[in-house]
Amino acid sequence: MDIQAEKYHLIQQIVNLQDKNIISKLKELLNSQSTTTDWYDELTLSQKTAIEKSLKQADNGETIPHSVVKKQIRQKIQQLKKNAS
């Protein structure tokens, strides 16, 4: 179903709603969507600093390929399984 059909279907459901509580919650949700800030603005300074550091590292090619990380994790899991036995 495309987005326009989805919206039309929602409109039909809203028109048929009788529950004031649900209508109130829908209004709150729609109002919050128009006033929400960017998720980045909600981050702490330390979170923003960590993101900036990571982006610089990526720009400088200081990354580890996904395949290498997966291999390291598999090895660690195997090691933990052996230690647990």
C-alpha positions in Angstrom: 0.0 0.0 0.0 1.5 3.4 -0.9 1.8 6.3 1.5 -1.3 8.1 0.1 -3.5 5.1 0.6 -2.1 4.6 4.1 -3.0 8.2 5.0 -6.4 7.8 3.6 -6.9 4.6 5.6 -5.8 6.5 8.8 -8.2 9.3 8.1 -11.0 6.9 7.8 -10.1 5.3 11.1 -9.8 8.7 12.8 -13.2 9.8 11.5 -14.8 6.7 13.0 -13.0 7.0 16.4 -15.3 7.6 19.4 -12.6 7.3 22.2 -11.7 10.8 23.4 -8.6 9.4 25.1 -7.2 8.0 21.8 -8.1 11.3 20.0 -6.3 13.2 22.6 -3.2 11.0 22.3 -3.2 11.4 18.5 -3.3 15.2 18.9 -0.4 15.0 21.3 1.6 12.9 18.9 0.9 15.1 15.9 1.7 18.3 17.9 4.9 16.8 19.2 6.0 16.0 15.6 5.8 19.6 14.5 7.9 20.8 17.5 10.5 18.1 17.8 14.1 19.0 17.6 16.8 17.2 15.8 17.9 14.1 17.8 21.5 15.4 17.8 20.4 18.5 19.8 19.2 16.1 22.6 22.7 14.5 23.0 25.0 15.4 25.9 28.3 17.2 25.2 30.3 14.0 25.8 28.1 12.1 23.3 28.6 14.9 20.7 32.3 14.9 21.3 32.5 11.1 20.9 30.6 11.4 17.6 32.9 14.1 16.3 36.0 12.1 17.3 34.6 9.1 15.5 33.8 11.0 12.3 37.4 12.4 12.3 38.8 8.9 12.7 36.7 7.7 9.9 37.8 10.6 7.7 41.4 9.7 8.5 40.9 6.1 7.5 41.3 4.9 11.1 38.6 2.3 10.9 38.3 -1.5 11.3 36.5 -3.4 8.5 33.2 -5.0 9.6 34.6 -8.5 8.6 37.5 -8.1 11.0 35.2 -7.0 13.9 32.9 -10.0 13.2 35.9 -12.4 13.3 37.2 -10.9 16.5 33.8 -11.2 18.1 33.5 -14.8 17.0 36.9 -15.6 18.5 36.0 -13.9 21.8 32.7 -15.8 22.0 34.6 -19.1 21.5 37.1 -18.1 24.1 34.3 -17.3 26.6 32.6 -20.6 25.9 35.8 -22.5 26.6 36.3 -20.6 29.8 32.8 -21.3 30.9 33.2 -25.1 30.5 
